Amino acid sequence: MSTEMYKPGSYPNLPPPPGTVGFYGWIKSNLFSSISNSLLTIISVVLVYYLIDGIIGWFFFDAVFDADSKIECRKIDNGACWAVITRRVGQFVYGFYPEAERWRIDISFLTMFIAFAPLLYPDLPKRKWLLWFSGIYPFFAFVLINGGFFGLAKIEYSLFGGFMLTVILGVTGIVCSLPIGILLALGRQSKLTVVRTLSVCFIEFMRGVPLITLLFVASSMLNYFMPPGTNFSILVRVIIMFTFFSAAYIAEVIRGGIQAIPKGQYEAADALGMNYWQTTRFITLPQALKISIPGIMNTFIGLYKDTTLVVVIGLLDPLGIGRAALADTKWNGLSTETYLFVALFFFVSCFAMSRYSLWLENKLNTEHK
Amino acid sequence: MATNKTKSSKPVIEIKEMHKWFGTFHVLKNISLGVNQGERIVICGPSGSGKSTLIRCINRLEVHQKGDIIVNDVELTGDLKNLETIRSDVGMVFQSFNLFPHLSVLENCTLAPIWVKGLPKKEANELAMELLTRVKIPEQALKFPGQLSGGQQQRVAIARSLCMQPKIMLFDEPTSALDPEMIKEVLDTMIELAETGMTMLVVTHEMGFAKKVADSVIFMDEGEIIEQNDPKNFFNNPKNERTKLFLSQILNH
Protein backbone atom coordinates (compact mmCIF):
# COMPACT_ATOMS: atom_id res chain seq x y z
CA MET A 1 0.00 0.00 0.00
CA SER A 2 2.99 2.27 -0.45
CA THR A 3 1.47 4.52 -3.02
CA GLU A 4 2.20 7.65 -1.03
CA MET A 5 3.00 10.68 -3.09
CA TYR A 6 6.18 12.67 -2.56
CA LYS A 7 7.22 15.88 -4.22
CA PRO A 8 10.18 15.35 -6.62
CA GLY A 9 13.41 15.54 -4.64
CA SER A 10 11.77 14.79 -1.31
CA TYR A 11 11.57 10.98 -1.43
CA PRO A 12 12.77 9.74 1.98
CA ASN A 13 15.29 6.92 2.61
CA LEU A 14 13.12 3.94 3.57
CA PRO A 15 14.31 0.92 5.60
CA PRO A 16 14.73 -2.34 3.61
CA PRO A 17 11.83 -4.83 3.74
CA PRO A 18 11.81 -6.95 6.94
CA GLY A 19 13.63 -10.31 6.89
CA THR A 20 16.21 -9.28 4.27
CA VAL A 21 18.97 -7.97 6.53
CA GLY A 22 20.55 -8.84 9.87
CA PHE A 23 20.99 -12.25 11.51
CA TYR A 24 17.53 -13.52 10.63
CA GLY A 25 17.90 -12.37 7.03
CA TRP A 26 21.26 -14.10 6.72
CA ILE A 27 19.94 -17.42 8.07
CA LYS A 28 16.96 -17.25 5.79
CA SER A 29 18.85 -16.46 2.60
CA ASN A 30 21.83 -18.75 3.21
CA LEU A 31 20.45 -21.80 5.02
CA PHE A 32 16.70 -22.03 4.40
CA SER A 33 16.09 -20.29 1.11
CA SER A 34 14.20 -23.28 -0.37
CA ILE A 35 12.92 -26.72 0.67
CA SER A 36 15.93 -28.59 -0.74
CA ASN A 37 18.26 -26.08 0.81
CA SER A 38 16.60 -26.51 4.22
CA LEU A 39 16.90 -30.31 3.92
CA LEU A 40 20.61 -30.01 3.09
CA THR A 41 21.11 -27.74 6.09
CA ILE A 42 19.49 -30.23 8.47
CA ILE A 43 21.35 -33.24 7.05
CA SER A 44 24.67 -31.38 7.24
CA VAL A 45 24.11 -30.38 10.85
CA VAL A 46 23.43 -34.00 11.83
CA LEU A 47 26.48 -35.28 9.91
CA VAL A 48 28.76 -32.66 11.39
CA TYR A 49 27.48 -33.47 14.87
CA TYR A 50 28.37 -37.18 14.55
CA LEU A 51 31.76 -36.46 13.04
CA ILE A 52 32.76 -33.93 15.66
CA ASP A 53 31.45 -36.11 18.45
CA GLY A 54 33.75 -38.96 17.40
CA ILE A 55 36.75 -36.76 16.74
CA ILE A 56 36.54 -34.85 19.99
CA GLY A 57 36.14 -38.10 21.90
CA TRP A 58 39.28 -39.57 20.31
CA PHE A 59 41.25 -36.36 20.84
CA PHE A 60 40.23 -35.51 24.39
CA PHE A 61 37.69 -37.54 26.35
CA ASP A 62 38.95 -41.03 25.52
CA ALA A 63 42.58 -39.96 25.20
CA VAL A 64 45.40 -40.94 27.54
CA PHE A 65 47.85 -38.22 28.45
CA ASP A 66 50.27 -40.09 30.64
CA ALA A 67 51.45 -43.69 30.47
CA ASP A 68 54.71 -45.62 30.18
CA SER A 69 54.06 -47.31 26.86
CA LYS A 70 51.52 -47.84 24.14
CA ILE A 71 50.30 -51.09 25.73
CA GLU A 72 49.64 -49.28 28.98
CA CYS A 73 47.75 -46.57 27.07
CA ARG A 74 45.43 -49.08 25.50
CA LYS A 75 44.74 -50.61 28.91
CA ILE A 76 43.49 -47.24 30.20
CA ASP A 77 41.33 -46.03 27.31
CA ASN A 78 40.86 -46.45 23.56
CA GLY A 79 41.39 -42.84 22.40
CA ALA A 80 44.58 -41.13 21.36
CA CYS A 81 47.72 -42.05 23.26
CA TRP A 82 49.27 -38.62 23.82
CA ALA A 83 51.75 -40.10 26.26
CA VAL A 84 54.20 -40.49 23.37
CA ILE A 85 54.22 -36.70 23.14
CA THR A 86 54.07 -35.75 26.81
CA ARG A 87 56.89 -38.12 27.72
CA ARG A 88 59.11 -36.72 24.99
CA VAL A 89 57.95 -33.14 24.80
CA GLY A 90 61.43 -31.89 25.76
CA GLN A 91 62.95 -33.59 22.74
CA PHE A 92 60.21 -32.36 20.44
CA VAL A 93 60.88 -28.78 21.51
CA TYR A 94 64.66 -28.67 22.09
CA GLY A 95 66.08 -31.72 20.32
CA PHE A 96 69.14 -32.89 22.25
CA TYR A 97 70.05 -29.48 23.57
CA PRO A 98 71.38 -30.09 27.13
CA GLU A 99 68.56 -29.90 29.63
CA ALA A 100 70.44 -27.57 31.98
CA GLU A 101 70.95 -25.02 29.18
CA ARG A 102 67.43 -24.99 27.77
CA TRP A 103 66.65 -21.69 29.48
CA ARG A 104 68.84 -20.10 26.83
CA ILE A 105 66.45 -21.27 24.12
CA ASP A 106 63.44 -20.10 26.15
CA ILE A 107 64.85 -16.60 26.55
CA SER A 108 65.85 -16.37 22.88
CA PHE A 109 62.40 -17.48 21.85
CA LEU A 110 60.50 -15.06 24.08
CA THR A 111 62.71 -12.07 23.25
CA MET A 112 62.25 -12.89 19.57
CA PHE A 113 58.70 -11.57 19.87
CA ILE A 114 59.98 -8.29 21.32
CA ALA A 115 62.48 -8.04 18.47
CA PHE A 116 59.84 -8.67 15.83
CA ALA A 117 57.09 -6.50 17.31
CA PRO A 118 58.41 -3.14 16.05
CA LEU A 119 59.10 -4.61 12.61
CA LEU A 120 55.67 -6.17 12.26
CA TYR A 121 53.59 -3.39 13.86
CA PRO A 122 54.61 0.03 12.55
CA ASP A 123 52.28 1.87 14.95
CA LEU A 124 53.82 0.45 18.11
CA PRO A 125 54.58 3.05 20.81
CA LYS A 126 58.31 3.57 21.51
CA ARG A 127 58.99 1.81 18.21
CA LYS A 128 62.31 3.61 17.66
CA TRP A 129 63.76 2.23 20.88
CA LEU A 130 62.49 -1.27 20.24
CA LEU A 131 64.07 -1.19 16.77
CA TRP A 132 67.47 -0.92 18.42
CA PHE A 133 66.75 -4.17 20.14
CA SER A 134 65.62 -5.72 16.83
CA GLY A 135 68.99 -4.68 15.40
CA ILE A 136 71.07 -6.38 18.07
CA TYR A 137 68.75 -9.36 18.47
CA PRO A 138 70.47 -11.63 15.90
CA PHE A 139 73.79 -11.31 17.77
CA PHE A 140 72.07 -11.63 21.11
CA ALA A 141 70.28 -14.82 20.04
CA PHE A 142 73.38 -16.26 18.40
CA VAL A 143 75.47 -15.78 21.52
CA LEU A 144 72.74 -17.22 23.69
CA ILE A 145 71.90 -20.26 21.59
CA ASN A 146 75.36 -21.07 20.28
CA GLY A 147 77.32 -20.19 23.40
CA GLY A 148 81.08 -19.93 23.57
CA PHE A 149 81.04 -16.32 24.88
CA PHE A 150 80.61 -14.73 28.32
CA GLY A 151 81.05 -18.05 30.09
CA LEU A 152 78.16 -19.69 28.27
CA ALA A 153 79.00 -23.24 27.33
CA LYS A 154 79.38 -23.86 23.60
CA ILE A 155 76.64 -26.17 22.34
CA GLU A 156 77.33 -28.37 19.33
CA TYR A 157 74.98 -27.89 16.38
CA SER A 158 74.49 -31.63 16.16
CA LEU A 159 72.49 -31.38 19.38
CA PHE A 160 70.00 -28.92 17.89
CA GLY A 161 66.66 -30.38 16.95
CA GLY A 162 62.91 -30.32 17.26
CA PHE A 163 60.74 -27.21 16.95
CA MET A 164 63.67 -25.09 17.99
CA LEU A 165 65.53 -26.17 14.86
CA THR A 166 62.46 -25.45 12.71
CA VAL A 167 62.14 -21.96 14.17
CA ILE A 168 65.86 -21.19 13.79
CA LEU A 169 65.94 -22.37 10.17
CA GLY A 170 62.58 -20.86 9.27
CA VAL A 171 62.96 -17.47 10.90
CA THR A 172 66.55 -16.94 9.76
CA GLY A 173 65.66 -18.02 6.25
CA ILE A 174 62.64 -15.73 6.14
CA VAL A 175 64.43 -12.70 7.56
CA CYS A 176 67.44 -13.07 5.24
CA SER A 177 65.58 -13.99 2.07
CA LEU A 178 63.36 -10.90 1.94
CA PRO A 179 66.14 -8.30 1.48
CA ILE A 180 68.03 -10.59 -0.91
CA GLY A 181 64.82 -11.19 -2.85
CA ILE A 182 64.19 -7.44 -3.11
CA LEU A 183 67.71 -6.82 -4.42
CA LEU A 184 67.35 -9.65 -6.94
CA ALA A 185 64.02 -8.29 -8.15
CA LEU A 186 65.51 -4.82 -8.60
CA GLY A 187 68.59 -6.37 -10.22
CA ARG A 188 66.47 -8.24 -12.71
CA GLN A 189 64.82 -4.94 -13.73
CA SER A 190 68.11 -3.06 -13.82
CA LYS A 191 69.39 -1.23 -16.88
CA LEU A 192 72.93 -2.42 -16.12
CA THR A 193 73.49 -5.55 -18.17
CA VAL A 194 75.91 -7.22 -15.76
CA VAL A 195 73.62 -6.79 -12.77
CA ARG A 196 70.60 -7.96 -14.75
CA THR A 197 72.34 -11.04 -16.17
CA LEU A 198 73.69 -12.10 -12.79
CA SER A 199 70.27 -11.70 -11.18
CA VAL A 200 68.51 -13.65 -13.91
CA CYS A 201 71.07 -16.48 -13.74
CA PHE A 202 70.85 -16.72 -9.98
CA ILE A 203 67.05 -16.70 -9.93
CA GLU A 204 66.66 -19.20 -12.75
CA PHE A 205 69.26 -21.55 -11.29
CA MET A 206 67.79 -21.52 -7.79
CA ARG A 207 64.25 -21.98 -9.05
CA GLY A 208 65.27 -24.65 -11.51
CA VAL A 209 66.79 -26.99 -8.95
CA PRO A 210 64.87 -29.00 -6.33
CA LEU A 211 65.51 -27.78 -2.80
CA ILE A 212 66.51 -31.23 -1.69
CA THR A 213 69.37 -31.21 -4.20
CA LEU A 214 70.58 -27.92 -2.73
CA LEU A 215 70.45 -29.45 0.74
CA PHE A 216 72.56 -32.40 -0.37
CA VAL A 217 75.01 -29.98 -1.91
CA ALA A 218 75.06 -28.09 1.38
CA SER A 219 75.69 -31.20 3.41
CA SER A 220 78.26 -32.90 1.24
CA MET A 221 79.74 -30.78 -1.51
CA LEU A 222 79.89 -27.24 -0.23
CA ASN A 223 83.09 -27.83 1.72
CA TYR A 224 84.93 -28.73 -1.49
CA PHE A 225 84.29 -25.24 -2.85
CA MET A 226 85.53 -23.51 0.28
CA PRO A 227 89.18 -22.73 0.90
CA PRO A 228 90.75 -25.54 2.92
CA GLY A 229 90.54 -25.05 6.65
CA THR A 230 87.21 -23.25 6.61
CA ASN A 231 84.70 -25.40 8.28
CA PHE A 232 81.47 -23.67 8.80
CA SER A 233 78.79 -25.72 10.28
CA ILE A 234 76.16 -27.70 8.45
CA LEU A 235 73.48 -25.54 10.07
CA VAL A 236 74.86 -22.35 8.52
CA ARG A 237 75.22 -24.06 5.15
CA VAL A 238 71.62 -25.25 5.27
CA ILE A 239 70.39 -21.78 6.23
CA ILE A 240 72.27 -20.28 3.29
CA MET A 241 70.61 -22.74 0.92
CA PHE A 242 67.13 -22.08 2.31
CA THR A 243 67.72 -18.35 2.09
CA PHE A 244 68.93 -18.43 -1.51
CA PHE A 245 66.18 -20.79 -2.57
CA SER A 246 63.33 -18.70 -1.21
CA ALA A 247 65.02 -15.41 -2.17
CA ALA A 248 64.76 -16.53 -5.80
CA TYR A 249 61.02 -17.12 -5.44
CA ILE A 250 60.49 -13.89 -3.53
CA ALA A 251 62.38 -11.99 -6.22
CA GLU A 252 59.92 -13.20 -8.83
CA VAL A 253 56.91 -12.38 -6.65
CA ILE A 254 58.20 -8.86 -6.06
CA ARG A 255 59.03 -8.43 -9.73
CA GLY A 256 55.37 -9.11 -10.42
CA GLY A 257 54.49 -6.40 -7.93
CA ILE A 258 56.90 -3.93 -9.50
CA GLN A 259 55.46 -4.58 -12.95
CA ALA A 260 51.94 -3.93 -11.67
CA ILE A 261 52.84 -0.32 -10.81
CA PRO A 262 51.51 2.05 -13.48
CA LYS A 263 54.09 3.84 -15.62
CA GLY A 264 52.63 7.18 -14.48
CA GLN A 265 54.05 6.65 -11.00
CA TYR A 266 57.59 6.66 -12.34
CA GLU A 267 56.85 9.61 -14.60
CA ALA A 268 55.50 11.60 -11.66
CA ALA A 269 58.58 10.74 -9.60
CA ASP A 270 60.86 11.67 -12.52
CA ALA A 271 59.03 14.93 -13.08
CA LEU A 272 59.56 15.82 -9.41
CA GLY A 273 63.30 15.34 -9.86
CA MET A 274 63.62 12.17 -7.78
CA ASN A 275 66.54 9.88 -8.62
CA TYR A 276 66.50 6.08 -9.02
CA TRP A 277 67.11 5.20 -5.38
CA GLN A 278 64.64 7.77 -4.08
CA THR A 279 62.01 6.50 -6.50
CA THR A 280 62.75 2.91 -5.55
CA ARG A 281 62.62 3.58 -1.84
CA PHE A 282 59.57 5.83 -1.67
CA ILE A 283 57.49 4.93 -4.72
CA THR A 284 58.36 1.54 -6.20
CA LEU A 285 59.02 -0.69 -3.22
CA PRO A 286 56.21 0.44 -0.89
CA GLN A 287 53.68 -0.20 -3.64
CA ALA A 288 55.30 -3.34 -5.06
CA LEU A 289 55.71 -4.95 -1.64
CA LYS A 290 52.10 -4.17 -0.75
CA ILE A 291 50.87 -5.87 -3.91
CA SER A 292 53.22 -8.81 -3.29
CA ILE A 293 52.21 -9.51 0.32
CA PRO A 294 50.13 -12.64 -0.47
CA GLY A 295 52.85 -14.06 -2.72
CA ILE A 296 55.64 -13.27 -0.28
CA MET A 297 53.72 -14.85 2.57
CA ASN A 298 53.11 -17.89 0.39
CA THR A 299 56.84 -18.27 -0.13
CA PHE A 300 57.55 -17.76 3.58
CA ILE A 301 55.06 -20.42 4.60
CA GLY A 302 56.50 -22.75 1.97
CA LEU A 303 60.01 -22.16 3.28
CA TYR A 304 58.90 -22.73 6.85
CA LYS A 305 57.35 -26.08 6.03
CA ASP A 306 60.24 -27.07 3.77
CA THR A 307 62.53 -26.95 6.79
CA THR A 308 61.30 -30.48 7.48
CA LEU A 309 63.36 -31.57 4.47
CA VAL A 310 66.53 -31.30 6.54
CA VAL A 311 65.65 -34.71 7.91
CA VAL A 312 67.18 -36.21 4.74
CA ILE A 313 70.60 -34.85 5.60
CA GLY A 314 70.44 -36.09 9.14
CA LEU A 315 69.26 -33.04 11.07
CA LEU A 316 66.63 -33.83 13.66
CA ASP A 317 63.70 -31.57 12.88
CA PRO A 318 60.35 -32.38 14.57
CA LEU A 319 59.67 -35.13 12.05
CA GLY A 320 63.07 -36.65 12.77
CA ILE A 321 62.36 -36.55 16.49
CA GLY A 322 58.96 -38.10 15.80
CA ARG A 323 60.57 -40.91 13.84
CA ALA A 324 63.00 -41.53 16.64
CA ALA A 325 60.10 -41.76 19.08
CA LEU A 326 58.24 -44.18 16.83
CA ALA A 327 61.35 -46.35 16.52
CA ASP A 328 61.21 -46.89 20.28
CA THR A 329 59.55 -50.25 20.95
CA LYS A 330 57.49 -48.69 23.75
CA TRP A 331 55.72 -46.33 21.34
CA ASN A 332 55.71 -48.43 18.18
CA GLY A 333 52.70 -47.71 15.96
CA LEU A 334 51.63 -44.34 17.36
CA SER A 335 52.36 -42.49 14.14
CA THR A 336 48.90 -40.83 14.00
CA GLU A 337 49.42 -39.07 17.33
CA THR A 338 53.01 -38.13 16.56
CA TYR A 339 52.39 -36.69 13.13
CA LEU A 340 49.19 -34.93 14.21
CA PHE A 341 51.14 -33.19 16.94
CA VAL A 342 53.84 -32.05 14.51
CA ALA A 343 51.16 -30.99 12.05
CA LEU A 344 49.43 -28.96 14.76
CA PHE A 345 52.66 -27.11 15.49
CA PHE A 346 53.14 -26.24 11.83
CA PHE A 347 49.52 -25.31 11.40
CA VAL A 348 49.57 -22.89 14.32
CA SER A 349 52.75 -21.16 13.07
CA CYS A 350 51.62 -20.96 9.48
CA PHE A 351 48.11 -19.83 10.35
CA ALA A 352 49.55 -17.03 12.47
CA MET A 353 51.69 -15.88 9.52
CA SER A 354 48.71 -16.01 7.22
CA ARG A 355 46.52 -13.98 9.59
CA TYR A 356 49.27 -11.42 10.02
CA SER A 357 49.57 -10.97 6.26
CA LEU A 358 45.79 -10.45 5.96
CA TRP A 359 45.91 -7.85 8.72
CA LEU A 360 48.80 -6.08 7.02
CA GLU A 361 47.05 -6.07 3.65
CA ASN A 362 44.00 -4.46 5.23
CA LYS A 363 46.07 -1.92 7.06
CA LEU A 364 47.95 -0.89 3.93
CA ASN A 365 44.84 -0.68 1.81
CA THR A 366 44.48 3.05 1.20
CA GLU A 367 42.00 2.78 -1.66
CA HIS A 368 38.65 2.87 0.13
CA LYS A 369 39.17 3.63 3.76
CA MET B 1 44.03 39.38 -21.17
CA ALA B 2 47.07 41.55 -21.15
CA THR B 3 50.16 40.03 -22.70
CA ASN B 4 53.62 40.38 -21.21
CA LYS B 5 55.51 39.38 -24.29
CA THR B 6 57.45 42.58 -24.32
CA LYS B 7 58.43 42.25 -20.67
CA SER B 8 61.15 39.66 -20.96
CA SER B 9 63.91 39.47 -23.47
CA LYS B 10 65.48 36.09 -22.88
CA PRO B 11 63.32 32.98 -23.30
CA VAL B 12 63.18 30.52 -20.36
CA ILE B 13 62.52 27.66 -22.74
CA GLU B 14 64.21 27.55 -26.09
CA ILE B 15 63.61 24.73 -28.53
CA LYS B 16 65.68 24.78 -31.70
CA GLU B 17 64.98 22.58 -34.71
CA MET B 18 64.11 19.64 -32.50
CA HIS B 19 63.16 16.23 -33.88
CA LYS B 20 61.98 13.08 -32.16
CA TRP B 21 61.31 9.56 -33.36
CA PHE B 22 59.52 6.63 -31.70
CA GLY B 23 61.48 3.86 -33.35
CA THR B 24 61.23 4.76 -37.01
CA PHE B 25 58.11 6.87 -36.56
CA HIS B 26 58.85 10.58 -36.86
CA VAL B 27 56.70 12.11 -34.07
CA LEU B 28 58.08 15.61 -33.78
CA LYS B 29 59.35 17.39 -36.86
CA ASN B 30 61.59 20.43 -36.78
CA ILE B 31 60.04 22.07 -33.72
CA SER B 32 61.30 25.54 -32.86
CA LEU B 33 59.70 27.39 -30.01
CA GLY B 34 60.67 30.07 -27.53
CA VAL B 35 58.81 30.66 -24.28
CA ASN B 36 59.39 33.82 -22.29
CA GLN B 37 59.26 34.29 -18.56
CA GLY B 38 55.63 34.52 -17.41
CA GLU B 39 54.21 33.52 -20.79
CA ARG B 40 51.16 31.24 -20.97
CA ILE B 41 51.03 29.00 -23.98
CA VAL B 42 48.19 26.66 -24.90
CA ILE B 43 48.93 23.80 -27.28
CA CYS B 44 46.05 22.14 -29.10
CA GLY B 45 45.64 19.74 -31.96
CA PRO B 46 44.09 16.39 -32.88
CA SER B 47 45.10 13.30 -30.92
CA GLY B 48 48.37 11.81 -32.12
CA SER B 49 49.64 15.18 -33.26
CA GLY B 50 52.60 15.07 -30.86
CA LYS B 51 51.51 17.82 -28.47
CA SER B 52 51.92 15.70 -25.30
CA THR B 53 55.22 14.36 -26.58
CA LEU B 54 56.42 17.91 -27.14
CA ILE B 55 55.89 19.06 -23.56
CA ARG B 56 57.19 15.75 -22.23
CA CYS B 57 60.44 16.49 -24.06
CA ILE B 58 60.84 19.67 -22.04
CA ASN B 59 61.53 17.77 -18.80
CA ARG B 60 62.99 14.80 -20.69
CA LEU B 61 60.31 12.27 -19.87
CA GLU B 62 60.81 11.71 -23.59
CA VAL B 63 64.26 11.95 -25.14
CA HIS B 64 64.67 13.94 -28.35
CA GLN B 65 67.16 12.75 -30.96
CA LYS B 66 68.01 15.90 -32.83
CA GLY B 67 68.13 19.63 -32.13
CA ASP B 68 68.46 21.50 -28.85
CA ILE B 69 66.22 22.14 -25.87
CA ILE B 70 67.46 24.76 -23.43
CA VAL B 71 65.58 25.33 -20.19
CA ASN B 72 66.68 28.12 -17.87
CA ASP B 73 70.02 28.33 -19.66
CA VAL B 74 70.65 24.63 -19.10
CA GLU B 75 70.77 22.38 -22.11
CA LEU B 76 68.93 19.06 -21.92
CA THR B 77 71.41 16.28 -22.51
CA GLY B 78 72.03 12.85 -21.06
CA ASP B 79 73.82 14.53 -18.15
CA LEU B 80 71.97 13.45 -15.00
CA LYS B 81 73.03 16.47 -13.00
CA ASN B 82 71.58 18.92 -15.52
CA LEU B 83 68.48 16.79 -15.71
CA GLU B 84 67.90 16.96 -11.95
CA THR B 85 68.34 20.74 -11.98
CA ILE B 86 65.84 21.13 -14.79
CA ARG B 87 63.33 18.74 -13.31
CA SER B 88 63.23 20.53 -9.99
CA ASP B 89 62.61 23.80 -11.88
CA VAL B 90 59.89 22.38 -14.13
CA GLY B 91 56.64 21.10 -12.60
CA MET B 92 54.34 18.75 -14.47
CA VAL B 93 50.67 17.88 -14.14
CA PHE B 94 49.42 14.72 -15.85
CA GLN B 95 46.15 13.71 -17.40
CA SER B 96 45.83 10.77 -14.99
CA PHE B 97 46.99 12.75 -11.90
CA ASN B 98 49.66 10.13 -11.02
CA LEU B 99 49.41 10.81 -7.31
CA PHE B 100 51.21 8.30 -5.11
CA PRO B 101 48.32 6.19 -3.78
CA HIS B 102 50.20 4.83 -0.75
CA LEU B 103 51.01 8.27 0.62
CA SER B 104 48.66 10.81 2.18
CA VAL B 105 47.91 14.03 0.32
CA LEU B 106 50.34 15.89 2.56
CA GLU B 107 53.09 13.30 2.07
CA ASN B 108 52.53 13.44 -1.69
CA CYS B 109 53.30 17.15 -1.48
CA THR B 110 56.28 16.98 0.90
CA LEU B 111 58.15 13.92 -0.41
CA ALA B 112 60.10 15.62 -3.20
CA PRO B 113 60.79 18.92 -1.36
CA ILE B 114 62.24 16.95 1.58
CA TRP B 115 64.32 14.43 -0.38
CA VAL B 116 65.16 16.27 -3.59
CA LYS B 117 65.54 19.82 -2.29
CA GLY B 118 66.56 18.90 1.25
CA LEU B 119 63.89 21.06 2.87
CA PRO B 120 63.44 20.41 6.62
CA LYS B 121 60.26 18.43 7.29
CA LYS B 122 58.58 21.23 9.22
CA GLU B 123 59.11 23.78 6.46
CA ALA B 124 57.99 21.30 3.82
CA ASN B 125 54.78 20.70 5.78
CA GLU B 126 54.10 24.41 6.11
CA LEU B 127 54.73 25.00 2.43
CA ALA B 128 52.50 22.08 1.48
CA MET B 129 49.66 23.33 3.68
CA GLU B 130 50.01 26.80 2.19
CA LEU B 131 49.72 25.41 -1.34
CA LEU B 132 46.92 23.02 -0.46
CA THR B 133 45.09 26.06 0.89
CA ARG B 134 45.76 27.82 -2.39
CA VAL B 135 44.13 24.98 -4.34
CA LYS B 136 41.35 25.04 -1.70
CA ILE B 137 41.67 21.58 -0.17
CA PRO B 138 43.67 22.01 3.06
CA GLU B 139 41.09 19.91 4.92
CA GLN B 140 41.97 16.83 2.81
CA ALA B 141 45.66 16.88 3.75
CA LEU B 142 45.60 13.70 5.81
CA LYS B 143 43.42 11.67 3.47
CA PHE B 144 44.71 9.31 0.81
CA PRO B 145 44.36 10.13 -2.90
CA GLY B 146 41.92 7.22 -3.39
CA GLN B 147 39.45 8.95 -1.09
CA LEU B 148 39.26 12.12 -3.16
CA SER B 149 37.26 12.99 -6.26
CA GLY B 150 39.02 13.36 -9.60
CA GLY B 151 38.96 17.14 -9.46
CA GLN B 152 40.38 17.17 -5.95
CA GLN B 153 43.10 14.71 -6.97
CA GLN B 154 44.14 16.91 -9.86
CA ARG B 155 44.28 19.95 -7.59
CA VAL B 156 46.51 17.96 -5.21
CA ALA B 157 48.71 17.11 -8.20
CA ILE B 158 49.00 20.81 -9.00
CA ALA B 159 49.86 21.60 -5.37
CA ARG B 160 52.40 18.78 -5.35
CA SER B 161 54.19 20.27 -8.36
CA LEU B 162 54.07 23.77 -6.89
CA CYS B 163 55.67 22.51 -3.67
CA MET B 164 58.92 22.17 -5.62
CA GLN B 165 58.63 25.93 -6.29
CA PRO B 166 59.11 25.47 -10.03
CA LYS B 167 59.72 28.31 -12.47
CA ILE B 168 57.78 26.61 -15.26
CA MET B 169 54.64 24.47 -15.15
CA LEU B 170 53.71 21.90 -17.80
CA PHE B 171 50.12 20.66 -18.02
CA ASP B 172 49.44 17.52 -20.07
CA GLU B 173 45.68 17.47 -20.72
CA PRO B 174 44.91 18.16 -17.05
CA THR B 175 41.12 18.04 -17.43
CA SER B 176 40.68 15.23 -19.97
CA ALA B 177 40.14 12.51 -17.37
CA LEU B 178 37.62 14.49 -15.33
CA ASP B 179 33.83 14.51 -15.11
CA PRO B 180 32.35 17.69 -16.59
CA GLU B 181 31.37 19.13 -13.22
CA MET B 182 34.95 18.85 -11.97
CA ILE B 183 36.66 20.45 -14.94
CA LYS B 184 35.79 23.93 -13.76
CA GLU B 185 37.42 23.61 -10.34
CA VAL B 186 40.68 22.52 -11.94
CA LEU B 187 40.56 25.24 -14.60
CA ASP B 188 39.86 27.86 -11.91
CA THR B 189 42.95 26.70 -10.05
CA MET B 190 45.00 26.99 -13.24
CA ILE B 191 43.62 30.46 -13.97
CA GLU B 192 44.61 31.59 -10.47
CA LEU B 193 48.05 30.16 -11.04
CA ALA B 194 48.33 32.05 -14.33
CA GLU B 195 47.49 35.26 -12.52
CA THR B 196 50.54 34.82 -10.28
CA GLY B 197 52.75 35.16 -13.37
CA MET B 198 53.79 31.51 -13.65
CA THR B 199 55.23 30.41 -16.98
CA MET B 200 52.80 27.77 -18.22
CA LEU B 201 52.63 25.36 -21.15
CA VAL B 202 49.22 23.74 -21.33
CA VAL B 203 48.11 20.95 -23.63
CA THR B 204 44.32 21.09 -23.55
CA HIS B 205 41.09 20.98 -25.52
CA GLU B 206 39.51 23.61 -23.26
CA MET B 207 39.29 26.47 -25.74
CA GLY B 208 37.53 28.67 -23.17
CA PHE B 209 40.63 28.44 -21.03
CA ALA B 210 42.81 29.28 -24.02
CA LYS B 211 40.77 32.36 -24.84
CA LYS B 212 40.82 33.52 -21.25
CA VAL B 213 44.42 33.11 -20.14
CA ALA B 214 46.70 32.22 -23.06
CA ASP B 215 49.21 34.70 -24.41
CA SER B 216 49.67 32.49 -27.40
CA VAL B 217 47.97 29.43 -28.87
CA ILE B 218 49.80 26.75 -30.83
CA PHE B 219 48.11 24.34 -33.21
CA MET B 220 49.95 21.11 -33.90
CA ASP B 221 49.23 18.40 -36.45
CA GLU B 222 51.24 15.34 -37.45
CA GLY B 223 54.26 16.37 -35.43
CA GLU B 224 54.53 19.90 -36.73
CA ILE B 225 53.66 23.31 -35.34
CA ILE B 226 51.16 24.45 -37.96
CA GLU B 227 50.19 27.79 -36.53
CA GLN B 228 51.00 29.99 -33.55
CA ASN B 229 49.15 33.17 -32.78
CA ASP B 230 47.60 35.19 -29.98
CA PRO B 231 44.18 33.77 -28.99
CA LYS B 232 42.14 36.56 -30.57
CA ASN B 233 43.61 36.08 -34.02
CA PHE B 234 43.94 32.34 -33.63
CA PHE B 235 40.25 31.78 -33.01
CA ASN B 236 38.76 34.56 -35.10
CA ASN B 237 40.95 34.38 -38.06
CA PRO B 238 42.99 31.19 -38.41
CA LYS B 239 45.27 31.23 -41.41
CA ASN B 240 45.91 27.58 -42.08
CA GLU B 241 43.24 25.28 -43.59
CA ARG B 242 43.93 22.49 -41.10
CA THR B 243 43.56 24.90 -38.20
CA LYS B 244 40.22 26.07 -39.57
CA LEU B 245 39.03 22.48 -39.93
CA PHE B 246 40.15 21.58 -36.41
CA LEU B 247 38.52 24.64 -34.87
CA SER B 248 35.28 24.03 -36.74
CA GLN B 249 35.23 20.45 -35.43
CA ILE B 250 35.78 21.26 -31.77
CA LEU B 251 33.84 24.52 -31.54
CA ASN B 252 30.66 23.63 -33.42
CA HIS B 253 28.87 20.93 -31.50
Interface residues (C-beta under 8 A of the other chain):
Chain A: P262 G264 Q265 E267 A268 D270 A271 L272 G273 M274 N275 Q278 F282 I283 P286 Q287 K290 L364 T366 E367 H368 K369
Chain B: N59 L61 L80 E84 R87 S88 V90 G91 M92 F94 S96 N98 L99 F100 P101 H102 L103 L111 A112 W115 V116 F144 P145 G146 Q147 R160 S161 M164
